[in-house]
């Protein structure tokens, strides 16, 4: 039987209902998508999700989510396994990437695709390692408390200092989505970090974990895992943050796979040393 050709593929913007199918594909790849991620993803840029269909059946997907006028993030680059190698992914990629316009685009690429990304103009910024394992028994330390709606403005400002773009719409959903639990650390009235833990398909996922110092990150990690002792957790740590790597290893977590943060051009200055755990590999 002849495989459908790229010209048989119809690429359109995806709906939140479509994204349930794509999340299932991501789970099959071992990416462990969060159970409530979709609402926050679509809140940031509802037009940034694309799906390819042949005869009405979903076969490919890419997201290119715009953050403001200067930056976009590409994720969920997937093709159904039985239809790979026929150009459907590239066709979907080109359609979706046009959504970014002249913005700089970032992505977290799996090892198998990194050469392809380089050929498309992406350059390595750093590697990221996912650490997974059983959450240690912990007690939430003093100075760390649950974050709520009243903290949104402060957390959004702090988040913006740690990322290549402001993302208030995303955070408003991310901090309050079903199953998501957010914590903030303060030194007096000064915010020194925050983190979120959420349920995933295979384990609880921690992200972001942004903090001024290793001590702040350690305290937040303890608070995030205090009610998760004995359960599987995962955190994606940028390789240059050696203190973040040490924190994951001290908690008994082990490296499970690697990705590469790549960009098509320069991004705005941000406090990469505060990033002890990235928010998501799907939206940056």
C-alpha positions in Angstrom: 0.0 0.0 0.0 1.4 3.4 -1.0 1.9 5.9 1.9 0.0 9.2 1.6 2.2 11.9 0.1 2.8 15.3 1.8 0.4 17.0 -0.6 -2.4 14.8 0.8 -1.8 16.4 4.2 -4.1 19.2 5.4 -2.6 21.4 8.1 -4.9 23.5 10.2 -4.9 25.2 13.6 -5.6 22.7 16.3 -8.3 23.0 19.0 -8.0 22.1 22.6 -9.9 18.9 21.9 -7.4 18.1 19.2 -4.6 18.5 21.7 -5.9 15.7 23.8 -4.8 13.4 20.8 -1.4 15.1 20.6 -0.8 14.8 24.3 -1.5 11.0 23.9 1.2 10.9 21.2 3.6 12.8 23.6 2.9 10.2 26.3 3.7 7.4 24.0 7.1 9.1 23.3 7.8 9.1 27.1 7.5 12.8 27.4 5.1 12.6 30.4 2.8 15.5 29.5 1.0 17.2 32.4 -2.6 16.2 32.8 -3.9 19.8 32.9 -1.3 21.5 30.6 -3.6 22.2 27.6 -5.6 25.0 29.1 -2.5 27.0 30.1 -0.9 26.3 26.8 -3.8 27.6 24.8 -4.3 30.6 27.1 -1.0 32.0 25.9 -1.6 31.7 22.2 -4.7 29.8 21.1 -3.7 30.2 17.4 -0.2 28.6 18.0 -1.2 24.9 17.7 -1.2 23.0 14.5 -2.4 19.6 13.4 -2.0 17.7 10.1 -4.7 15.4 8.9 -5.0 12.9 6.0 -8.6 11.9 5.2 -9.6 13.7 8.4 -7.3 11.5 10.6 -4.7 13.3 12.8 -1.2 12.3 11.7 1.2 15.2 12.7 1.4 18.2 15.1 3.6 21.2 16.0 3.1 24.1 18.3 4.6 27.5 17.7 3.4 29.7 20.6 4.1 33.4 20.4 5.2 35.4 23.5 4.8 39.1 22.7 6.3 40.6 19.5 9.9 39.2 19.8 9.9 35.6 20.9 8.1 32.3 20.1 8.6 28.7 21.3 8.2 25.6 19.2 7.2 22.3 20.7 5.1 19.1 20.2 6.9 18.2 16.9 5.3 14.8 16.4 4.3 12.5 13.6 2.3 9.3 14.1 4.8 6.5 14.1 3.3 4.6 11.3 3.5 7.6 8.9 7.0 8.9 9.7 9.5 9.4 6.9 7.1 10.7 4.3 7.5 14.4 4.8 4.4 15.0 6.8 6.4 16.4 9.8 8.3 18.9 7.6 5.1 20.1 5.9 3.5 20.7 9.3 6.6 22.3 10.6 6.8 24.9 7.8 3.1 25.8 8.1 3.4 26.2 11.9 6.7 28.1 11.8 5.2 30.8 9.7 3.0 31.7 12.7 6.1 33.1 14.4 6.7 35.7 11.8 10.1 37.4 12.3 10.3 36.4 16.0 13.2 34.5 17.4 12.1 31.0 18.0 13.3 28.7 20.8 12.8 24.9 21.3 13.9 22.0 23.5 15.0 19.4 21.0 15.4 15.7 21.6 18.7 14.2 20.6 17.5 12.5 17.5 16.2 15.8 15.9 19.0 18.2 16.9 20.9 17.9 13.6 17.6 18.7 11.7 17.0 21.7 13.9 20.5 23.0 13.2 19.8 22.7 9.5 16.7 24.8 10.1 18.7 27.6 11.7 18.6 26.7 15.3 21.8 27.0 17.4 22.6 25.3 20.7 22.2 27.4 23.9 22.6 24.7 26.5 21.6 21.1 27.2 18.9 20.2 29.6 18.6 16.9 31.6 15.4 15.4 32.9 16.0 13.9 36.4 13.4 11.4 37.7 13.0 9.3 40.7 11.1 8.8 44.0 10.4 12.0 45.9 12.3 12.0 49.2 10.5 12.6 52.5 10.6 16.3 53.2 9.0 19.0 55.3 8.2 22.4 53.9 10.6 24.9 55.5 9.9 28.3 57.0 9.7 31.1 54.5 7.9 29.0 51.9 4.2 29.2 51.5 1.6 28.2 49.0 1.1 30.9 46.2 -2.3 32.1 45.3 -4.1 34.6 43.1 -2.9 37.5 45.2 0.7 36.6 44.3 0.2 36.6 40.6 1.7 40.1 39.9 4.8 39.4 42.0 5.3 35.9 40.5 4.8 37.3 36.9 7.4 39.9 37.5 9.9 37.4 38.9 9.1 34.9 36.1 9.8 37.6 33.5 13.3 38.1 34.9 14.0 34.4 34.4 12.6 33.8 30.9 13.2 35.2 27.4 9.7 36.8 27.3 6.9 37.9 29.7 4.0 35.4 29.8 1.2 36.6 32.1 -1.6 34.8 30.4 0.2 31.5 30.6 1.1 32.0 34.3 -2.4 33.0 35.3 -3.6 29.5 34.2 -0.4 27.6 35.1 -0.5 28.6 38.7 -4.2 27.6 39.2 -4.8 24.7 36.8 -6.4 21.5 38.3 -3.8 19.6 40.3 -1.1 22.3 40.0 0.4 23.5 43.3 2.5 26.6 43.5 4.9 27.7 46.3 6.8 31.0 46.8 9.7 31.8 49.0 10.2 35.1 50.7 13.0 36.9 52.6 10.9 39.4 54.5 8.8 41.1 51.8 11.2 40.1 49.0 10.3 37.2 46.7 13.3 34.9 46.3 11.8 32.2 44.1 8.8 30.1 43.2 8.0 26.7 41.9 5.1 24.6 40.7 4.4 20.8 40.8 1.7 19.2 38.7 0.4 15.7 37.9 1.8 14.1 34.7 1.0 10.9 32.8 3.8 8.9 34.4 5.0 11.1 37.4 4.6 14.4 39.1 6.5 17.1 37.2 8.2 20.1 38.8 8.4 23.2 36.7 9.3 26.0 36.9 11.7 26.0 39.8 13.1 29.5 39.7 15.2 30.8 42.7 17.8 33.4 43.7 20.1 30.9 45.2 20.7 27.1 45.8 19.3 27.5 49.3 16.1 29.1 48.0 15.8 26.4 45.4 16.4 23.6 48.0 13.7 25.1 50.3 11.2 25.3 47.4 12.0 21.8 46.2 11.3 20.5 49.8 8.0 22.3 49.8 7.0 21.0 46.4 7.8 17.4 47.3 6.5 17.5 51.0 3.2 15.9 50.0 4.7 13.7 47.3 7.0 11.5 49.3 7.3 8.0 47.8 5.8 9.2 44.4 7.7 9.5 41.2 8.7 13.1 40.3 10.6 14.6 37.3 12.4 17.9 36.9 14.2 19.3 33.8 17.4 21.0 34.8 19.6 23.2 32.5 23.1 21.7 32.4 24.9 25.0 33.1 23.1 25.3 36.5 25.4 22.9 38.3 23.7 23.8 41.6 20.4 22.6 40.1 22.0 19.4 38.9 23.4 18.8 42.4 20.0 19.5 44.0 18.4 16.8 41.8 21.1 14.3 42.5 21.1 15.1 46.3 17.3 14.2 46.2 18.2 10.8 44.7 16.9 11.6 41.3 18.7 10.1 38.2 19.2 11.4 34.7 16.7 9.9 32.3 17.0 11.8 29.1 18.5 14.9 27.5 17.3 17.7 25.3 18.9 20.8 23.9 17.6 24.4 24.3 18.1 26.0 20.9 17.3 29.4 19.4 17.2 30.9 15.9 18.8 34.1 17.2 19.6 36.1 20.3 17.0 36.3 23.1 16.7 39.0 25.7 18.9 38.9 28.7 17.4 36.9 31.6 18.6 35.3 34.8 19.5 31.8 33.6 21.4 31.2 36.9 18.0 31.3 38.6 16.6 28.5 36.5 16.9 25.3 38.6 14.0 23.7 36.6 12.5 24.7 33.3 8.7 25.2 33.2 8.0 22.8 30.4 9.9 21.3 27.4 6.8 22.0 25.3 6.4 25.8 25.9 9.8 26.7 27.4 
